[in-house]
Amino acid sequence: MRQNVILFGAILAALHSILGYIMVIVMYNDPEFKSYDVLGYIVLLLMYSVIFFGIRNYRNKELDGQISFGHAFKTGIFITLFAGTVYVILWVFIYYLFIPDFMEVFTQHVLYQTTTEEELLAKKEEMEQFSKLYENPIWVVLLTYAEVIPTGLVVTLISSLILRKKKSTSPTN
């Protein structure tokens, strides 16, 4: 299972990192770009399908096509945690060394997305609180994990339900 977790976790971490860094580059070059949440979630779900393929690969190649829900779930969680840890390490490194002003740029982007004065005031306050959290490295790590873990849990749960397969009992003659 270890090789499978490392392989599919690394693939997911690479995809997540590439997508994240593309978004950062776009925000730095055009803080007023319009993001589309629905499209973003679809891309994330497609990206996180790596977990499904990781569980399936493990089931088919190492467990003779059989896996319990619990074992599948554990495999998916390990893939998620591995990918999340790699992504967090990369993000913290890049954030502190190359883009320490990220929260200012991100705040600009978020505020540009608002449409009403009331929404602008609410988002401004929310972003101030978020920026304060980002001053503490522990919160940077926790918030970055929060980008990965929830989606990974959902995809792991669904994948585990779909891929579980017990040994079929055939009648003996």
Number of C-alpha atoms within 10 A of each C-alpha: 16 10 9 18 23 16 16 24 28 21 19 27 26 16 18 21 19 13 15 14 14 12 13 17 11 13 19 17 11 12 19 16 14 12 13 8 9 9 10 12 12 11 13 17 15 11 16 25 16 23 30 23 15 25 28 24 16 22 22 13 11 13 12 10 16 20 22 16 18 13 15 28 24 16 25 30 22 22 31 29 20 20 29 25 19 17 27 23 13 14 19 17 12 13 15 12 9 10 15 12 10 17 18 13 18 17 18 17 19 19 18 14 16 15 9 9 9 10 13 16 13 13 17 17 12 12 19 14 11 16 17 11 14 17 11 10 12 11 14 19 17 12 15 18 18 13 14 22 16 12 16 25 18 14 23 27 19 12 22 25 15 13 20 19 15 11 10 7 6 6 5 4 3
